[in-house]
Structures are given as structure tokens and as C-alpha cells.
Amino acid sequence: MRSFLGMTIEEVYSSRSDLRDVPLENPDWEPLTDGNSFMKNGKRMTGYAVTMQDKVIEAKALPADVSLQKAELIALTRALDLNKGKKVNIWTDSKYTFSVVHAHGAIWKEKGVLNAQGNQIKHAEQILALLESIKKCKEVAIMLCRGHQKGKTTPELGNCFADKAARGTA
């Protein structure tokens, strides 16, 4: 049985022991991620985007049965995959994906992606893919930014751009 004595909370619960929630200095890349889902003429439209502050890196429509949470997971997974071997700061406005990588993901993986009732958690396959993708970066920080804000900071401006890109591809 593994002992957690002497370990920090981050080492126990984070999906990667050196994963940070504050920006790394001098990153190779600093993308923003977003998912979007809305109804149009009675049909669900879903998409995701990985962007820089003012440039779309990747944006794709997803099938109508994909939820907003899954779109956010896909966006973050793609940002990590696109940065294999790099030092990267990634911004998301999704509290759900942020909590998956910084708290819940490692616990779910350890417990076989089962919830407290013993049932498989939603989006288990995508969560496991995300947790594997985190390992691909040399160094990684995933930060939460407030979504849908009209601010002047890089995360706020970039999040508005990422949101428009995700919505535009849905």
C-alpha cells in the first residue's frame, strides 16, 4: 500500500506532480482553449478551439451528441498534444477541466474512473486521454481564466477570441 505521508496535496491529487496553476516563466507556447455548445434551429452545435491570443491554431466542429464538458476536455487535450515536449502555459475558462487536471483526474484514474457509487464517470475515455496528454509536455501550467469577460489582460482577450473561434466552428 502506498503511503501519502510526506507528499504535498498537489503530488497526491494532481494529474502530474509538477503541474502548476500559475504561469511558467518563458514558456515556448501560451495557448488558450475553449469549447462551445449551443442550439441552432433545434439542433445542437458543438465545437472546440485551441488559439493564441489572436490566432486560431486548431478549431473543429464536433458531433451533436458531444456535451460542452467533453468539448472542453477535447480542447485541452488537443492543446497538450500540440505541445509535446514543450514548456507551455495553457489557459482555460472551464472550471470543470481545470478541476479534472488539478484535483479529480488523478483520483478517478486511481479508482478506475469510477464514481463513489461504483459507476463509470462521464467522459471517462476523454479524461484518461487528457491525463495521458499532460505527460507529453516538458513542463506545463494550466490556468483558469474568467470566461466571457471584456478585459484587457492576455487571458481575457485571448479567451474572447478562443470562444468566438469555438463557436464559429460548432
ABEGO torsion letter per residue (X at the ends): XBBABGBBAAAAABABAABBABBBBGBABBBBBBBBBBBBGGBBBBBBBBBBAABBABBBBBBAABBAAAAAAAAAAAAAAAABGBBBBBBBABAAAAAAAAAAAAAAAAAGGBBAAGBBBBGAAAAAAAAAAAAABABBBBBBBBBGBBBABAAAAAAAAAAAAAAAAX
